[in-house]
Amino acid sequence: MTTAPDRKTTLWTALRSPWVATPCLLALAFLGWDAVVAARNISPFILPAPRPVLGEWIGLLRDARAWGHTGMTAAATVAGFLLAALFGVAAGILLSLSATLERISKPFVVAFQVFPKVALIPLFVVWMGFGLGPKVLTAAILPFYPIMMNTLLGIRSVPDGFHDIMSSFDATRLQRLRRLEIPYALPFIVTGFEVGIVLALVGTVVAEFVSGSSGLGYLLVSRINSFETAQMFAIVLHLCLLGLTLYAGVALLRRLIVPRGA
């Protein structure tokens, strides 16, 4: 016979599930947004209510041109992320091979990381024109540093005892890297990927603000210039969902290549 405490425990467990808690929190956020707009009688020009925004977003989903812009933003983001992943992991591995090289290059890498990369976008346009190139390059630059540093941290985190075991088998440097350090660093590397895919999307959208003639960033700027606030919010919502989709793809990669519990 099921007791009352058992039923309460089951209900609490269900409410703690992200499949239940997240939609409930999202619904509460929309209800609070709607209540604030109604209570303060805020102009739709400043802050539209959720229902008009959702209506505009549904209109986006029905617009083939909006899907074309979405595809351009997604393609530039993925291309830039793949470049960042390739060069970031390679740089992290290279720096791990030599502590001297790491000390020499790290100040330059950090200096480039703190440099405002938006200022480089006009230069990218001069080099590559108004097209996909500046977006991809901007999307690659932003995630490069976290991916590189996570790779380096993962390799540096291998316990000394594991290295001693490899030494007892007379493993070469390449064998250590391939059989021990990279497998051990995989959780760190994928964590860098999870941060990187978000930064890649940010880089793409910023490049579309400055130099784009297509993409969701360009579409957002055009709506801002025409003072279509509800459509602007709808595009932001669309960008959030695109970001969640890309992040979910990287999270799936973690499940496929990282051992459970790592």
CYANA upper distance limits for C-alpha pairs under 8 A (distance plus 0.5 A):
  2 THR  CA      6 ASP  CA      6.86
  2 THR  CA      7 ARG  CA      7.67
  3 THR  CA      7 ARG  CA      7.06
  4 ALA  CA      8 LYS  CA      6.81
  5 PRO  CA      9 THR  CA      6.61
  6 ASP  CA     10 THR  CA      6.69
  7 ARG  CA     11 LEU  CA      6.66
  8 LYS  CA     12 TRP  CA      6.57
  9 THR  CA     13 THR  CA      6.55
 10 THR  CA     14 ALA  CA      6.69
 11 LEU  CA     15 LEU  CA      6.70
 12 TRP  CA     16 ARG  CA      6.70
 13 THR  CA     17 SER  CA      7.02
 14 ALA  CA     20 VAL  CA      7.30
 15 LEU  CA     20 VAL  CA      6.22
 15 LEU  CA     21 ALA  CA      6.09
 16 ARG  CA     20 VAL  CA      7.59
 16 ARG  CA     21 ALA  CA      6.41
 17 SER  CA     21 ALA  CA      6.38
 18 PRO  CA     22 THR  CA      5.79
 19 TRP  CA     23 PRO  CA      7.42
 20 VAL  CA     24 CYS  CA      6.81
 21 ALA  CA     25 LEU  CA      6.61
 22 THR  CA     26 LEU  CA      6.61
 23 PRO  CA     27 ALA  CA      6.54
 24 CYS  CA     28 LEU  CA      6.69
 25 LEU  CA     29 ALA  CA      6.63
 26 LEU  CA     30 PHE  CA      6.84
 27 ALA  CA     31 LEU  CA      6.63
 28 LEU  CA     32 GLY  CA      6.52
 29 ALA  CA     33 TRP  CA      6.59
 30 PHE  CA     34 ASP  CA      6.61
 30 PHE  CA     50 PRO  CA      6.93
 31 LEU  CA     35 ALA  CA      6.57
 32 GLY  CA     36 VAL  CA      6.64
 33 TRP  CA     37 VAL  CA      6.83
 33 TRP  CA     49 ALA  CA      7.56
 33 TRP  CA     50 PRO  CA      7.49
 34 ASP  CA     38 ALA  CA      6.66
 34 ASP  CA     49 ALA  CA      5.96
 34 ASP  CA     50 PRO  CA      6.54
 35 ALA  CA     39 ALA  CA      6.35
 36 VAL  CA     40 ARG  CA      6.48
 37 VAL  CA     41 ASN  CA      6.09
 37 VAL  CA     42 ILE  CA      5.66
 37 VAL  CA     47 LEU  CA      7.74
 37 VAL  CA     48 PRO  CA      7.89
 37 VAL  CA     49 ALA  CA      6.66
 38 ALA  CA     42 ILE  CA      7.48
 38 ALA  CA     49 ALA  CA      8.47
 42 ILE  CA     46 ILE  CA      7.42
 42 ILE  CA     47 LEU  CA      6.90
 42 ILE  CA     48 PRO  CA      8.21
 43 SER  CA     47 LEU  CA      6.74
 43 SER  CA     48 PRO  CA      7.46
 44 PRO  CA     48 PRO  CA      4.52
 44 PRO  CA     49 ALA  CA      7.46
 44 PRO  CA    229 THR  CA      7.85
 44 PRO  CA    230 ALA  CA      7.99
 45 PHE  CA    227 PHE  CA      8.01
 45 PHE  CA    228 GLU  CA      8.08
 45 PHE  CA    229 THR  CA      6.32
 45 PHE  CA    230 ALA  CA      8.34
 46 ILE  CA    229 THR  CA      7.62
 47 LEU  CA    229 THR  CA      7.86
 47 LEU  CA    230 ALA  CA      8.39
 48 PRO  CA     52 PRO  CA      7.32
 48 PRO  CA     53 VAL  CA      7.39
 48 PRO  CA    229 THR  CA      7.57
 48 PRO  CA    230 ALA  CA      6.34
 49 ALA  CA     53 VAL  CA      7.21
 50 PRO  CA     54 LEU  CA      6.61
 51 ARG  CA     55 GLY  CA      6.61
 52 PRO  CA     56 GLU  CA      6.68
 52 PRO  CA    230 ALA  CA      7.01
 53 VAL  CA     57 TRP  CA      6.66
 53 VAL  CA    230 ALA  CA      5.60
 53 VAL  CA    231 GLN  CA      7.13
 53 VAL  CA    233 PHE  CA      6.73
 53 VAL  CA    234 ALA  CA      5.84
 54 LEU  CA     58 ILE  CA      6.65
 54 LEU  CA    234 ALA  CA      7.18
 55 GLY  CA     59 GLY  CA      6.79
 56 GLU  CA     60 LEU  CA      6.80
 56 GLU  CA    230 ALA  CA      7.28
 56 GLU  CA    231 GLN  CA      6.19
 56 GLU  CA    234 ALA  CA      6.36
 57 TRP  CA     61 LEU  CA      6.92
 57 TRP  CA    231 GLN  CA      7.81
 57 TRP  CA    234 ALA  CA      5.24
 57 TRP  CA    235 ILE  CA      7.51
 57 TRP  CA    237 LEU  CA      8.09
 57 TRP  CA    238 HIS  CA      7.64
 58 ILE  CA     62 ARG  CA      7.01
 59 GLY  CA     63 ASP  CA      6.84
 60 LEU  CA     66 ALA  CA      6.34
 60 LEU  CA     67 TRP  CA      8.26
 60 LEU  CA    234 ALA  CA      8.36
 60 LEU  CA    235 ILE  CA      8.49
 61 LEU  CA     66 ALA  CA      7.73
 61 LEU  CA     67 TRP  CA      7.70
 63 ASP  CA     67 TRP  CA      7.18
 64 ALA  CA     68 GLY  CA      6.85
 65 ARG  CA     69 HIS  CA      6.87
 66 ALA  CA     70 THR  CA      6.64
 66 ALA  CA    216 LEU  CA      8.27
 67 TRP  CA     71 GLY  CA      6.53
 68 GLY  CA     72 MET  CA      6.83
 68 GLY  CA    215 GLY  CA      8.06
 69 HIS  CA     73 THR  CA      6.83
 69 HIS  CA    214 SER  CA      6.30
 69 HIS  CA    215 GLY  CA      4.49
 69 HIS  CA    216 LEU  CA      5.91
 69 HIS  CA    219 LEU  CA      8.01
 70 THR  CA     74 ALA  CA      6.57
 70 THR  CA    215 GLY  CA      6.47
 70 THR  CA    216 LEU  CA      6.35
 71 GLY  CA     75 ALA  CA      6.42
 71 GLY  CA    215 GLY  CA      7.99
 72 MET  CA     76 ALA  CA      6.69
 72 MET  CA    214 SER  CA      7.47
 72 MET  CA    215 GLY  CA      5.73
 72 MET  CA    216 LEU  CA      8.44
 73 THR  CA     77 THR  CA      6.58
 73 THR  CA    201 LEU  CA      8.27
 73 THR  CA    204 THR  CA      7.11
 73 THR  CA    205 VAL  CA      7.79
 73 THR  CA    215 GLY  CA      5.45
 73 THR  CA    216 LEU  CA      6.67
 73 THR  CA    217 GLY  CA      8.33
 74 ALA  CA     78 VAL  CA      6.59
 74 ALA  CA    201 LEU  CA      8.30
 74 ALA  CA    242 LEU  CA      8.18
 75 ALA  CA     79 ALA  CA      6.54
 76 ALA  CA     80 GLY  CA      6.49
 76 ALA  CA    132 LEU  CA      7.14
 76 ALA  CA    135 LYS  CA      6.51
 76 ALA  CA    136 VAL  CA      5.49
 76 ALA  CA    139 ALA  CA      7.66
 76 ALA  CA    204 THR  CA      7.00
 77 THR  CA     81 PHE  CA      6.49
 77 THR  CA    135 LYS  CA      8.29
 77 THR  CA    136 VAL  CA      7.10
 77 THR  CA    139 ALA  CA      6.33
 77 THR  CA    197 ILE  CA      8.09
 77 THR  CA    200 ALA  CA      5.92
 77 THR  CA    201 LEU  CA      5.74
 77 THR  CA    203 GLY  CA      8.34
 77 THR  CA    204 THR  CA      6.36
 78 VAL  CA     82 LEU  CA      6.58
 78 VAL  CA    197 ILE  CA      8.25
 78 VAL  CA    200 ALA  CA      8.15
 79 ALA  CA     83 LEU  CA      6.85
 79 ALA  CA    136 VAL  CA      6.61
 79 ALA  CA    139 ALA  CA      8.45
 79 ALA  CA    140 ALA  CA      8.30
 80 GLY  CA     84 ALA  CA      6.68
 80 GLY  CA    135 LYS  CA      8.25
 80 GLY  CA    136 VAL  CA      5.02
 80 GLY  CA    137 LEU  CA      6.63
 80 GLY  CA    138 THR  CA      7.79
 80 GLY  CA    139 ALA  CA      5.10
 80 GLY  CA    140 ALA  CA      4.56
 80 GLY  CA    141 ILE  CA      8.33
 80 GLY  CA    200 ALA  CA      6.92
 81 PHE  CA     85 ALA  CA      6.49
 81 PHE  CA    139 ALA  CA      6.93
 81 PHE  CA    140 ALA  CA      5.96
 81 PHE  CA    143 PRO  CA      7.48
 81 PHE  CA    196 GLY  CA      7.31
 81 PHE  CA    197 ILE  CA      6.50
 81 PHE  CA    200 ALA  CA      6.20
 82 LEU  CA     86 LEU  CA      6.58
 82 LEU  CA    140 ALA  CA      8.12
 83 LEU  CA     87 PHE  CA      6.65
 83 LEU  CA    140 ALA  CA      6.32
 84 ALA  CA     88 GLY  CA      5.87
 84 ALA  CA    140 ALA  CA      5.25
 84 ALA  CA    141 ILE  CA      7.24
 84 ALA  CA    143 PRO  CA      6.51
 84 ALA  CA    144 PHE  CA      5.25
 84 ALA  CA    147 ILE  CA      7.91
 84 ALA  CA    196 GLY  CA      8.44
 85 ALA  CA     89 VAL  CA      6.34
 85 ALA  CA    143 PRO  CA      8.42
 85 ALA  CA    144 PHE  CA      7.45
 85 ALA  CA    147 ILE  CA      7.03
 85 ALA  CA    193 PHE  CA      7.55
 86 LEU  CA     90 ALA  CA      6.69
 87 PHE  CA     91 ALA  CA      6.38
 87 PHE  CA    144 PHE  CA      7.79
 87 PHE  CA    148 MET  CA      8.39
 88 GLY  CA     92 GLY  CA      6.60
 88 GLY  CA    144 PHE  CA      5.62
 88 GLY  CA    145 TYR  CA      7.32
 88 GLY  CA    147 ILE  CA      5.77
 88 GLY  CA    148 MET  CA      4.71
 88 GLY  CA    151 THR  CA      8.25
 89 VAL  CA     93 ILE  CA      6.67
 89 VAL  CA    147 ILE  CA      6.91
 89 VAL  CA    148 MET  CA      5.91
 89 VAL  CA    151 THR  CA      6.35
 89 VAL  CA    189 ILE  CA      8.01
 90 ALA  CA     94 LEU  CA      6.60
 90 ALA  CA    148 MET  CA      8.18
 91 ALA  CA     95 LEU  CA      6.59
 91 ALA  CA    148 MET  CA      6.53
 92 GLY  CA     96 SER  CA      6.68
 92 GLY  CA    147 ILE  CA      8.39
 92 GLY  CA    148 MET  CA      5.09
 92 GLY  CA    149 MET  CA      6.80
 92 GLY  CA    150 ASN  CA      8.20
 92 GLY  CA    151 THR  CA      5.62
 92 GLY  CA    152 LEU  CA      5.11
 93 ILE  CA     97 LEU  CA      7.10
 93 ILE  CA    151 THR  CA      7.32
 93 ILE  CA    152 LEU  CA      6.85
 93 ILE  CA    155 ILE  CA      8.16
 94 LEU  CA     98 SER  CA      7.82
 95 LEU  CA     99 ALA  CA      7.40
 95 LEU  CA    101 LEU  CA      6.60
 95 LEU  CA    102 GLU  CA      5.52
 95 LEU  CA    152 LEU  CA      7.51
 96 SER  CA    102 GLU  CA      7.72
 96 SER  CA    152 LEU  CA      6.37
 96 SER  CA    155 ILE  CA      7.33
 96 SER  CA    156 ARG  CA      7.55
 98 SER  CA    102 GLU  CA      6.84
 99 ALA  CA    103 ARG  CA      6.76
100 THR  CA    104 ILE  CA      6.74
101 LEU  CA    105 SER  CA      6.51
102 GLU  CA    106 LYS  CA      6.17
103 ARG  CA    107 PRO  CA      8.07
105 SER  CA    109 VAL  CA      6.78
106 LYS  CA    110 VAL  CA      6.53
107 PRO  CA    111 ALA  CA      6.48
108 PHE  CA    112 PHE  CA      6.68
109 VAL  CA    113 GLN  CA      6.68
109 VAL  CA    145 TYR  CA      8.18
110 VAL  CA    114 VAL  CA      6.84
111 ALA  CA    115 PHE  CA      6.75
113 GLN  CA    142 LEU  CA      8.36
113 GLN  CA    145 TYR  CA      7.23
116 PRO  CA    120 LEU  CA      8.28
117 LYS  CA    121 ILE  CA      7.66
117 LYS  CA    138 THR  CA      8.14
117 LYS  CA    142 LEU  CA      8.46
118 VAL  CA    206 VAL  CA      7.85
118 VAL  CA    207 ALA  CA      8.04
119 ALA  CA    123 LEU  CA      8.35
120 LEU  CA    124 PHE  CA      6.81
121 ILE  CA    125 VAL  CA      6.78
121 ILE  CA    134 PRO  CA      7.01
121 ILE  CA    138 THR  CA      7.68
121 ILE  CA    207 ALA  CA      7.00
121 ILE  CA    210 VAL  CA      7.77
121 ILE  CA    211 SER  CA      7.94
122 PRO  CA    126 VAL  CA      6.86
122 PRO  CA    210 VAL  CA      8.21
122 PRO  CA    211 SER  CA      7.85
123 LEU  CA    127 TRP  CA      6.83
124 PHE  CA    128 MET  CA      6.39
124 PHE  CA    129 GLY  CA      7.91
124 PHE  CA    133 GLY  CA      8.20
124 PHE  CA    134 PRO  CA      5.74
124 PHE  CA    137 LEU  CA      8.38
125 VAL  CA    129 GLY  CA      5.01
125 VAL  CA    130 PHE  CA      6.32
125 VAL  CA    134 PRO  CA      6.48
125 VAL  CA    211 SER  CA      7.57
128 MET  CA    133 GLY  CA      6.42
128 MET  CA    134 PRO  CA      7.13
129 GLY  CA    133 GLY  CA      8.04
129 GLY  CA    134 PRO  CA      8.14
130 PHE  CA    134 PRO  CA      7.91
130 PHE  CA    211 SER  CA      6.79
130 PHE  CA    212 GLY  CA      7.05
130 PHE  CA    213 SER  CA      7.71
131 GLY  CA    135 LYS  CA      8.10
131 GLY  CA    212 GLY  CA      7.51
131 GLY  CA    213 SER  CA      8.03
132 LEU  CA    136 VAL  CA      6.71
133 GLY  CA    137 LEU  CA      6.64
134 PRO  CA    138 THR  CA      6.56
134 PRO  CA    207 ALA  CA      7.26
134 PRO  CA    211 SER  CA      8.31
135 LYS  CA    139 ALA  CA      6.48
135 LYS  CA    203 GLY  CA      7.70
135 LYS  CA    204 THR  CA      5.55
135 LYS  CA    205 VAL  CA      8.42
135 LYS  CA    207 ALA  CA      5.77
135 LYS  CA    208 GLU  CA      7.30
135 LYS  CA    212 GLY  CA      8.36
136 VAL  CA    140 ALA  CA      6.58
136 VAL  CA    204 THR  CA      7.33
137 LEU  CA    141 ILE  CA      6.72
138 THR  CA    142 LEU  CA      7.10
138 THR  CA    200 ALA  CA      8.16
138 THR  CA    203 GLY  CA      5.74
138 THR  CA    204 THR  CA      6.84
138 THR  CA    207 ALA  CA      7.10
139 ALA  CA    143 PRO  CA      7.76
139 ALA  CA    199 LEU  CA      7.70
139 ALA  CA    200 ALA  CA      4.73
139 ALA  CA    201 LEU  CA      7.03
139 ALA  CA    202 VAL  CA      7.77
139 ALA  CA    203 GLY  CA      4.89
139 ALA  CA    204 THR  CA      5.58
140 ALA  CA    144 PHE  CA      6.79
140 ALA  CA    200 ALA  CA      6.77
140 ALA  CA    203 GLY  CA      8.25
141 ILE  CA    145 TYR  CA      8.27
141 ILE  CA    200 ALA  CA      8.48
141 ILE  CA    203 GLY  CA      8.43
142 LEU  CA    196 GLY  CA      7.95
142 LEU  CA    199 LEU  CA      6.30
142 LEU  CA    200 ALA  CA      6.71
142 LEU  CA    203 GLY  CA      6.87
143 PRO  CA    147 ILE  CA      6.78
143 PRO  CA    193 PHE  CA      8.48
143 PRO  CA    195 VAL  CA      7.75
143 PRO  CA    196 GLY  CA      4.74
143 PRO  CA    197 ILE  CA      7.59
143 PRO  CA    199 LEU  CA      6.03
143 PRO  CA    200 ALA  CA      6.45
144 PHE  CA    148 MET  CA      6.57
144 PHE  CA    196 GLY  CA      7.80
145 TYR  CA    149 MET  CA      6.54
146 PRO  CA    150 ASN  CA      6.42
146 PRO  CA    192 GLY  CA      6.07
146 PRO  CA    195 VAL  CA      7.71
146 PRO  CA    196 GLY  CA      7.28
147 ILE  CA    151 THR  CA      6.65
147 ILE  CA    189 ILE  CA      6.93
147 ILE  CA    192 GLY  CA      4.90
147 ILE  CA    193 PHE  CA      6.68
147 ILE  CA    195 VAL  CA      8.44
147 ILE  CA    196 GLY  CA      7.09
148 MET  CA    152 LEU  CA      6.74
148 MET  CA    192 GLY  CA      8.28
149 MET  CA    153 LEU  CA      6.46
149 MET  CA    192 GLY  CA      8.46
150 ASN  CA    154 GLY  CA      6.50
150 ASN  CA    188 PHE  CA      5.87
150 ASN  CA    189 ILE  CA      6.03
150 ASN  CA    191 THR  CA      7.85
150 ASN  CA    192 GLY  CA      6.04
151 THR  CA    155 ILE  CA      6.85
151 THR  CA    185 ALA  CA      6.94
151 THR  CA    186 LEU  CA      8.42
151 THR  CA    188 PHE  CA      6.71
151 THR  CA    189 ILE  CA      5.52
151 THR  CA    192 GLY  CA      8.08
152 LEU  CA    156 ARG  CA      6.57
153 LEU  CA    157 SER  CA      6.52
153 LEU  CA    185 ALA  CA      8.25
153 LEU  CA    188 PHE  CA      7.78
154 GLY  CA    158 VAL  CA      7.51
154 GLY  CA    181 GLU  CA      8.21
154 GLY  CA    182 ILE  CA      8.44
154 GLY  CA    184 TYR  CA      7.39
154 GLY  CA    185 ALA  CA      4.56
154 GLY  CA    186 LEU  CA      7.80
154 GLY  CA    187 PRO  CA      8.20
154 GLY  CA    188 PHE  CA      5.76
154 GLY  CA    189 ILE  CA      7.55
155 ILE  CA    181 GLU  CA      5.73
155 ILE  CA    182 ILE  CA      7.14
155 ILE  CA    184 TYR  CA      7.58
155 ILE  CA    185 ALA  CA      5.85
157 SER  CA    185 ALA  CA      8.23
158 VAL  CA    162 PHE  CA      7.46
158 VAL  CA    163 HIS  CA      8.18
158 VAL  CA    181 GLU  CA      7.02
158 VAL  CA    184 TYR  CA      7.19
158 VAL  CA    185 ALA  CA      8.26
159 PRO  CA    163 HIS  CA      7.48
160 ASP  CA    164 ASP  CA      6.78
161 GLY  CA    165 ILE  CA      6.85
162 PHE  CA    166 MET  CA      6.91
162 PHE  CA    180 LEU  CA      8.34
163 HIS  CA    167 SER  CA      6.63
163 HIS  CA    176 ARG  CA      8.28
164 ASP  CA    168 SER  CA      6.73
165 ILE  CA    169 PHE  CA      7.22
166 MET  CA    170 ASP  CA      6.97
166 MET  CA    171 ALA  CA      5.98
166 MET  CA    176 ARG  CA      7.28
167 SER  CA    171 ALA  CA      6.27
171 ALA  CA    175 GLN  CA      6.24
171 ALA  CA    176 ARG  CA      6.74
172 THR  CA    176 ARG  CA      6.75
173 ARG  CA    177 LEU  CA      6.73
174 LEU  CA    178 ARG  CA      6.57
175 GLN  CA    179 ARG  CA      6.15
175 GLN  CA    180 LEU  CA      8.11
176 ARG  CA    180 LEU  CA      5.69
176 ARG  CA    181 GLU  CA      6.74
177 LEU  CA    181 GLU  CA      5.30
177 LEU  CA    182 ILE  CA      6.35
178 ARG  CA    182 ILE  CA      6.34
178 ARG  CA    183 PRO  CA      7.84
179 ARG  CA    183 PRO  CA      7.06
180 LEU  CA    184 TYR  CA      6.50
181 GLU  CA    185 ALA  CA      6.48
182 ILE  CA    186 LEU  CA      6.63
185 ALA  CA    189 ILE  CA      6.63
186 LEU  CA    190 VAL  CA      6.60
186 LEU  CA    257 ILE  CA      8.40
186 LEU  CA    258 VAL  CA      6.89
187 PRO  CA    191 THR  CA      6.67
187 PRO  CA    254 ARG  CA      8.09
187 PRO  CA    258 VAL  CA      6.63
187 PRO  CA    262 ALA  CA      6.97
188 PHE  CA    192 GLY  CA      6.86
189 ILE  CA    193 PHE  CA      6.86
190 VAL  CA    194 GLU  CA      6.72
190 VAL  CA    250 VAL  CA      8.14
190 VAL  CA    253 LEU  CA      8.42
190 VAL  CA    254 ARG  CA      6.74
191 THR  CA    195 VAL  CA      6.97
192 GLY  CA    196 GLY  CA      6.34
193 PHE  CA    197 ILE  CA      6.51
193 PHE  CA    250 VAL  CA      7.36
194 GLU  CA    198 VAL  CA      7.47
194 GLU  CA    247 TYR  CA      6.81
194 GLU  CA    250 VAL  CA      6.55
194 GLU  CA    251 ALA  CA      7.59
195 VAL  CA    199 LEU  CA      7.01
196 GLY  CA    200 ALA  CA      6.45
197 ILE  CA    201 LEU  CA      6.90
197 ILE  CA    246 LEU  CA      7.37
197 ILE  CA    247 TYR  CA      6.94
197 ILE  CA    250 VAL  CA      8.21
198 VAL  CA    202 VAL  CA      6.93
198 VAL  CA    243 GLY  CA      7.01
198 VAL  CA    246 LEU  CA      8.43
198 VAL  CA    247 TYR  CA      7.48
199 LEU  CA    203 GLY  CA      6.60
200 ALA  CA    204 THR  CA      6.72
201 LEU  CA    205 VAL  CA      6.73
201 LEU  CA    243 GLY  CA      7.39
202 VAL  CA    206 VAL  CA      6.65
203 GLY  CA    207 ALA  CA      6.64
204 THR  CA    208 GLU  CA      6.71
204 THR  CA    217 GLY  CA      8.29
205 VAL  CA    209 PHE  CA      6.72
205 VAL  CA    215 GLY  CA      8.30
205 VAL  CA    216 LEU  CA      7.48
205 VAL  CA    217 GLY  CA      5.16
205 VAL  CA    218 TYR  CA      8.34
206 VAL  CA    210 VAL  CA      6.99
206 VAL  CA    217 GLY  CA      7.38
207 ALA  CA    211 SER  CA      6.28
207 ALA  CA    212 GLY  CA      6.96
207 ALA  CA    217 GLY  CA      8.29
208 GLU  CA    212 GLY  CA      4.41
208 GLU  CA    213 SER  CA      7.65
208 GLU  CA    214 SER  CA      7.66
208 GLU  CA    215 GLY  CA      7.04
208 GLU  CA    216 LEU  CA      8.05
208 GLU  CA    217 GLY  CA      5.32
208 GLU  CA    218 TYR  CA      5.66
209 PHE  CA    217 GLY  CA      5.82
209 PHE  CA    218 TYR  CA      6.05
209 PHE  CA    221 VAL  CA      6.85
212 GLY  CA    217 GLY  CA      7.99
212 GLY  CA    218 TYR  CA      6.11
213 SER  CA    218 TYR  CA      6.56
214 SER  CA    218 TYR  CA      5.99
214 SER  CA    219 LEU  CA      7.50
215 GLY  CA    219 LEU  CA      6.77
216 LEU  CA    220 LEU  CA      6.47
216 LEU  CA    235 ILE  CA      7.55
216 LEU  CA    239 LEU  CA      7.86
217 GLY  CA    221 VAL  CA      6.80
218 TYR  CA    222 SER  CA      6.76
219 LEU  CA    223 ARG  CA      6.85
219 LEU  CA    235 ILE  CA      8.33
220 LEU  CA    224 ILE  CA      6.74
220 LEU  CA    232 MET  CA      6.27
220 LEU  CA    235 ILE  CA      6.82
220 LEU  CA    236 VAL  CA      8.22
221 VAL  CA    225 ASN  CA      6.64
222 SER  CA    226 SER  CA      6.84
223 ARG  CA    227 PHE  CA      6.55
223 ARG  CA    228 GLU  CA      5.74
223 ARG  CA    229 THR  CA      7.71
223 ARG  CA    231 GLN  CA      7.16
223 ARG  CA    232 MET  CA      6.24
224 ILE  CA    228 GLU  CA      6.69
224 ILE  CA    229 THR  CA      7.39
224 ILE  CA    232 MET  CA      6.99
228 GLU  CA    232 MET  CA      6.74
229 THR  CA    233 PHE  CA      6.81
230 ALA  CA    234 ALA  CA      6.74
231 GLN  CA    235 ILE  CA      6.71
232 MET  CA    236 VAL  CA      6.84
233 PHE  CA    237 LEU  CA      6.68
234 ALA  CA    238 HIS  CA      6.66
235 ILE  CA    239 LEU  CA      6.61
236 VAL  CA    240 CYS  CA      6.74
237 LEU  CA    241 LEU  CA      6.86
238 HIS  CA    242 LEU  CA      6.71
239 LEU  CA    243 GLY  CA      6.60
240 CYS  CA    244 LEU  CA      6.70
241 LEU  CA    245 THR  CA      6.65
242 LEU  CA    246 LEU  CA      6.78
243 GLY  CA    247 TYR  CA      6.56
244 LEU  CA    248 ALA  CA      6.49
245 THR  CA    249 GLY  CA      6.88
246 LEU  CA    250 VAL  CA      7.14
247 TYR  CA    251 ALA  CA      6.67
248 ALA  CA    252 LEU  CA      6.59
249 GLY  CA    253 LEU  CA      6.88
250 VAL  CA    254 ARG  CA      6.92
251 ALA  CA    255 ARG  CA      7.09
252 LEU  CA    256 LEU  CA      6.86
253 LEU  CA    257 ILE  CA      6.66
253 LEU  CA    258 VAL  CA      8.48
254 ARG  CA    258 VAL  CA      5.76
255 ARG  CA    259 PRO  CA      7.95
255 ARG  CA    260 ARG  CA      7.82
258 VAL  CA    262 ALA  CA      7.19
